[in-house]
Amino acid sequence: MLIALAGLPAGQPHAQTQPQVTPLQIVGPARPPYIIDQDGVGTGPAVELVQHLATSVGLDPTVRILPFQRAVLALDQGDTIYPALLRTPQREKRYQWIGEVFADRAVFFTRWETEVVNVIDAARALPVIGVMRGSELQFILQSLGLDRMETNASENDNARLLQAGRIDGWFALEAVGRATWRELDFNPANLRSGEPFALLSFWIAASANLPPSTVARLRATYRAMRADGRYQRIIAPLAALTAPS
């Protein structure tokens, strides 16, 4: 955490200087169902989880919603906590990782009349696959040799295209996809998903410059929440989305 010395008040040359501490901030982009934008302020399971941690160390628990790139930039610049960031090898050493929010399954969604995609050959048979542009999911498709894809700016776009029959499959995280489908008020019976092709883990991330003592206290509170059942209660809506009735 950065610390700056306050200047001496005018006319008080012998006044004692006081340390001025840069406050930590919590920011993240809207990513339902993990982080939900409510008039610029975050809600949702990941937000509730990080707010418990923030309160335990005396931090302001408000979570501000920012566009993805701005939120990541804030995390890089320092003094920032991010409620739900995918933990990837490329990011491993850039941040401090407080605790896992949820491990989501990367699946192929199809419409009810299309065969469920459980194996790579079934995925290759899909004429066009929708995926979010620039996401980890796009890179997974490329690594699987699946190049007949249509990249789109949001999961809302992919859901609408699948509903309209303009794409044949939609590669997305299961909780994200089902929450998006529900948010758009589409019939859940029309959406099918198969076996996962990857498991991607969302974590609470912190800037590299956070003091070790603060990080240790945040991690201790996270472990306590896992032990006393609060964590399980908070993430229950996410687990329900990956095991629909």
BELZIWO-V967097 format. One record per residue. N is the residue number from 0. RES is the residue in one small letter. PHI is phi in radians with two decimals (999 if undefined). OMEGA is omega as a letter, one per 20 degrees, with the letter a starting at -180 (* if undefined). D_CENTER is the distance of its C-alpha to the mean C-alpha in whole Angstrom. Layout:
# BELZIWO-V967097
{{N/RES/PHI/OMEGA/D_CENTER} {N/RES/PHI/OMEGA/D_CENTER}}
This chain:
# BELZIWO-V967097
{{0/m/999/a/24} {1/l/-1.35/r/26} {2/i/-2.23/r/30} {3/a/-2.10/r/32} {4/l/-1.53/r/36} {5/a/-1.27/r/37} {6/g/-1.31/r/40} {7/l/-1.31/r/43} {8/p/-1.08/r/44} {9/a/-1.05/r/47} {10/g/1.39/r/51} {11/q/-2.27/a/49} {12/p/-1.14/a/50} {13/h/-1.80/a/50} {14/a/-1.16/r/47} {15/q/-1.32/r/44} {16/t/-1.31/r/41} {17/q/-2.10/r/38} {18/p/-1.18/r/34} {19/q/-2.02/a/32} {20/v/-1.67/r/28} {21/t/-1.25/a/25} {22/p/-1.26/r/23} {23/l/-1.31/r/19} {24/q/-2.16/r/17} {25/i/-2.06/a/13} {26/v/-2.39/r/11} {27/g/-3.01/r/8} {28/p/-1.47/r/8} {29/a/-1.15/r/8} {30/r/-2.57/r/6} {31/p/-1.01/j/8} {32/p/-1.60/a/9} {33/y/-1.26/r/6} {34/i/-2.20/a/7} {35/i/-2.01/a/10} {36/d/-1.46/r/13} {37/q/-2.16/a/16} {38/d/0.98/r/18} {39/g/1.51/r/16} {40/v/-2.02/a/15} {41/g/-1.42/r/12} {42/t/-2.34/r/12} {43/g/1.92/a/11} {44/p/-1.02/a/10} {45/a/-1.11/r/8} {46/v/-1.17/r/10} {47/e/-1.05/a/13} {48/l/-1.11/a/12} {49/v/-1.22/r/12} {50/q/-1.16/r/15} {51/h/-1.05/a/17} {52/l/-1.16/a/17} {53/a/-1.07/a/17} {54/t/-1.06/a/20} {55/s/-1.16/r/22} {56/v/-1.98/r/22} {57/g/1.33/r/23} {58/l/-1.66/r/21} {59/d/-1.11/a/20} {60/p/-1.43/a/17} {61/t/-1.12/r/17} {62/v/-1.94/r/13} {63/r/-1.53/r/14} {64/i/-1.54/r/12} {65/l/-2.27/r/13} {66/p/-1.00/a/12} {67/f/-0.91/a/10} {68/q/-1.11/r/13} {69/r/-1.20/r/14} {70/a/-1.15/r/11} {71/v/-1.18/r/11} {72/l/-1.06/r/15} {73/a/-1.07/r/15} {74/l/-1.10/r/13} {75/d/-1.19/a/16} {76/q/-1.30/r/19} {77/g/2.07/r/19} {78/d/1.02/a/19} {79/t/-2.39/r/15} {80/i/-2.08/a/12} {81/y/-2.09/a/8} {82/p/-1.22/a/7} {83/a/-2.70/r/3} {84/l/-2.00/r/4} {85/l/-1.13/r/6} {86/r/-1.54/a/9} {87/t/-2.17/r/12} {88/p/-0.99/a/16} {89/q/-1.17/a/16} {90/r/-1.70/a/14} {91/e/-0.95/a/15} {92/k/-1.64/a/18} {93/r/-1.41/a/16} {94/y/-2.30/r/15} {95/q/-1.80/a/15} {96/w/-1.83/a/13} {97/i/-1.50/a/14} {98/g/-3.06/a/13} {99/e/-1.33/r/11} {100/v/-1.49/a/8} {101/f/-2.96/r/9} {102/a/-1.73/a/10} {103/d/-1.73/a/10} {104/r/-1.74/r/13} {105/a/-1.48/a/14} {106/v/-2.30/r/17} {107/f/-1.64/r/19} {108/f/-1.60/r/20} {109/t/-2.37/r/23} {110/r/-1.33/a/26} {111/w/-1.02/a/28} {112/e/-1.48/a/31} {113/t/-1.76/a/29} {114/e/-1.04/r/29} {115/v/-1.16/a/26} {116/v/-1.67/r/25} {117/n/-1.98/a/25} {118/v/-2.34/a/26} {119/i/-1.12/r/26} {120/d/-1.11/r/30} {121/a/-1.18/r/28} {122/a/-1.16/r/26} {123/r/-1.14/a/28} {124/a/-1.37/r/30} {125/l/-1.32/a/28} {126/p/-1.07/a/29} {127/v/-2.42/r/26} {128/i/-2.00/r/22} {129/g/-1.54/r/20} {130/v/-2.67/a/17} {131/m/-1.30/a/14} {132/r/-1.09/r/16} {133/g/1.33/a/15} {134/s/-1.49/r/12} {135/e/-1.02/a/12} {136/l/-1.15/r/13} {137/q/-1.09/r/16} {138/f/-1.16/r/17} {139/i/-1.14/r/17} {140/l/-1.00/a/20} {141/q/-1.10/r/22} {142/s/-1.17/r/22} {143/l/-1.50/r/23} {144/g/1.34/r/26} {145/l/-1.73/a/25} {146/d/-1.87/r/26} {147/r/-1.53/a/26} {148/m/-2.10/r/23} {149/e/-2.07/a/22} {150/t/-1.59/a/20} {151/n/-2.31/a/18} {152/a/-1.31/a/16} {153/s/-2.62/r/14} {154/e/-1.25/r/13} {155/n/-1.02/r/16} {156/d/-1.08/a/18} {157/n/-1.10/r/18} {158/a/-1.11/a/19} {159/r/-1.12/a/22} {160/l/-1.16/r/23} {161/l/-1.17/r/23} {162/q/-1.02/a/24} {163/a/-1.45/a/27} {164/g/1.36/a/28} {165/r/-1.56/r/27} {166/i/-2.25/a/25} {167/d/-1.74/r/26} {168/g/-2.65/a/23} {169/w/-2.36/a/19} {170/f/-1.67/a/17} {171/a/-2.71/r/13} {172/l/-1.29/a/11} {173/e/-1.09/r/13} {174/a/-1.10/r/11} {175/v/-1.11/a/10} {176/g/-1.11/a/13} {177/r/-1.22/r/15} {178/a/-1.15/r/13} {179/t/-1.14/r/14} {180/w/-1.03/r/18} {181/r/-1.18/a/18} {182/e/-1.09/r/17} {183/l/-1.46/r/20} {184/d/1.11/r/22} {185/f/-1.51/a/23} {186/n/-1.16/a/25} {187/p/-1.10/r/23} {188/a/-1.21/a/26} {189/n/-1.52/a/26} {190/l/-2.00/r/23} {191/r/-2.15/r/23} {192/s/-2.42/a/21} {193/g/-1.91/a/22} {194/e/-1.22/a/21} {195/p/-1.25/r/18} {196/f/-1.78/r/19} {197/a/-2.86/r/16} {198/l/-2.11/a/14} {199/l/-2.02/a/10} {200/s/-1.88/r/9} {201/f/-1.52/r/5} {202/w/-2.26/r/7} {203/i/-1.34/a/8} {204/a/-1.97/r/10} {205/a/-2.31/r/13} {206/s/-1.02/a/16} {207/a/-1.13/a/18} {208/n/-1.58/r/21} {209/l/-1.09/a/20} {210/p/-1.04/r/23} {211/p/-0.95/a/24} {212/s/-1.15/r/25} {213/t/-1.17/r/22} {214/v/-1.06/a/19} {215/a/-1.09/r/22} {216/r/-1.19/r/22} {217/l/-1.09/r/18} {218/r/-1.16/r/18} {219/a/-1.13/r/21} {220/t/-1.15/r/20} {221/y/-1.04/r/17} {222/r/-1.08/r/20} {223/a/-1.13/r/22} {224/m/-1.20/r/19} {225/r/-1.17/a/19} {226/a/-1.34/a/23} {227/d/-1.70/r/24} {228/g/1.68/a/22} {229/r/-1.11/r/19} {230/y/-1.04/a/16} {231/q/-1.08/r/17} {232/r/-1.16/a/18} {233/i/-1.19/a/15} {234/i/-1.57/r/13} {235/a/-0.93/r/16} {236/p/-1.08/r/15} {237/l/-1.23/r/12} {238/a/-1.08/a/15} {239/a/-1.13/a/17} {240/l/-1.21/a/15} {241/t/-1.61/r/16} {242/a/-2.40/a/19} {243/p/-1.16/r/21} {244/s/-1.37/*/24}}
